[in-house]
Amino acid sequence: MPPLLEVEHLTIEFRAQPAVRDLSFTIEKGEVLGLVGESGSGKSLTALAILRLLDGAARVNGTIRFDGRDLLALRSEQMRLHRGREIAMIFQEPMTALNPVMRIGRQIAEAIEAHQPDWSRQRVKEAVLEAMEAVAIGGAESRLNDYPHQFSGGQRQRILIAMALVNRPRLLIADEPTTALDVTVQDQILRLLQDLQQRFALGMLFISHDLAVVAQMADRVAVIRRGLLLESGSRDQIFLEPRHPYTRSLLAAAPTLATDRNLPLATVPPSGGGTKDASAAEAPGELREEAPGHWVREAAEA
């Protein structure tokens, strides 16, 4: 049986400049893959490529199979049947992702009507309320006619989750879903996502630069830098037995309770180990399976 999602040799270029390079990974049904990397590493581009939301300036090559079907080979109208129904996405910033002049109930209803045009108004309303209740929006019916600005940041993020899950997708892409939320609300959103993922047996691509969040959410982790996969493996393999120097530096730069507050925090070294010619220092080495399921790219010479 094929994986739920299989990405093979994905390359994304803009004007012949690679933003994602030969990226491969899989996600099984009910599995959470954490995609980790600093800003600009190609995480969000990968998500948009899966949904085929990149504009015409992007040149995308490789294979993206969902349940055995190559999404890049589908016609636009075929892809629309998958987008939002089989594969859904939670975007980074809830205030900009929601339409500020449209009532919340209508925004969620539109997500349903796009894929269920034959449903009656009453059935759509029931599905909207069910989705809002599933993400713990209190007094759901009384809030259908509220606008986004009438909700807190955490509530707006819950609404985006409701919109993503209202059609019961099989794959959820969560792109930095806790950005700009305080730590208490962040924990609530993460617990909510975990509960919904387990309840509906969702496959999930969880994108983040926050290692602590990824450690909480992911079953497996893939580490990328400048669009290149450097290491992938189970959560324990990545966090307890990191093999690539970049993965080790990321973990070392994350403060813990054991961190000496009298010393400056560790920093991630620049690309190419500080050499002037970073691109030469980052010439892709070979990916090797150093332990079952634990893939590591040979480190480039500094």
Steps between C-alpha positions, in 0.01 A plus 500: 500500500654835399569776753232765541746759365819427310727782386788394276786716370302822537682802358361855499681770306446871444687636197727195503586562867413192710289562811431131571750237383426132438276466807345160576283385791186298576209529741293199597134509600472626857866607512641845581816608318672806641676711235766707677720779373584864546312776316558484126588130496210407270249361749200708393593470132484123538152525652377729223647267237305207645178700467611644164459855624831636373471767232627477145844633592580173673631204305411177680650162411480160664208288614237565767271201547193511721350157559689381192389784267755745365365843595734682261350308208137586580304759305404813695137393544611158627738661747218717638318182601793410726589847629295583809322165500765228502791731587452810715736764634518720808685818409743691720322822592129473591428872475617523140371155396141592597293750305458795741166614350331160481317338790665191642204269438497597131875443463476148640186434293684595180758231572216245509303632203808486276492120529136429595297719263188284539472540877209697639558816704394319814743216443783745432416692818502179703842410359632849582380474859643151534839623376499797740406279791773249404762773544344619827355835390261576786143603416552406136150584377504846659833577331417405142441865407812638671793638302865389540598807705247396765701187576831467684813378319457151640133490401583614146752219474230257615272634226769434238532146633121461478508618137780256420325202660138568412517274191678222689827500299742210524812719494542822698785742434564723803735784405633662819153477659607656832692800364438822699302320771605521863625179661174422683287531186768319300474201733120499465521503119759221495291284732197566280690397187624184668148409608350563154785319324447190713120520491485514119820297428642792303829494322673829579788704366591723793728787397693694761832651601416440867673178606306470826170513313617242245617270781148517644315440173702286260545124459781556249710807423666630183763775531561725201727795429504710183246260352719194555408205722785447745359242740179309562391236744276424793450765767736319736765455232502871419479636853702239687744376234550784247766417242525803272703800629219740409241301697737496797551875477124561489450293813794665675356845426169421670510605869390251765463507878858373516635792293748719691339845500837663564626389159383625158268268311654279236442613142453310176810538281451672163459295186826346388655534843567870442681463168460770239378252243207347690352337191820303439512390861141381477545275199255219575662192648341157484208402722584188699284284724720491809239311707162349404289795386769755593632680192790742516662702224877505489612835640666733250858593570539847651 
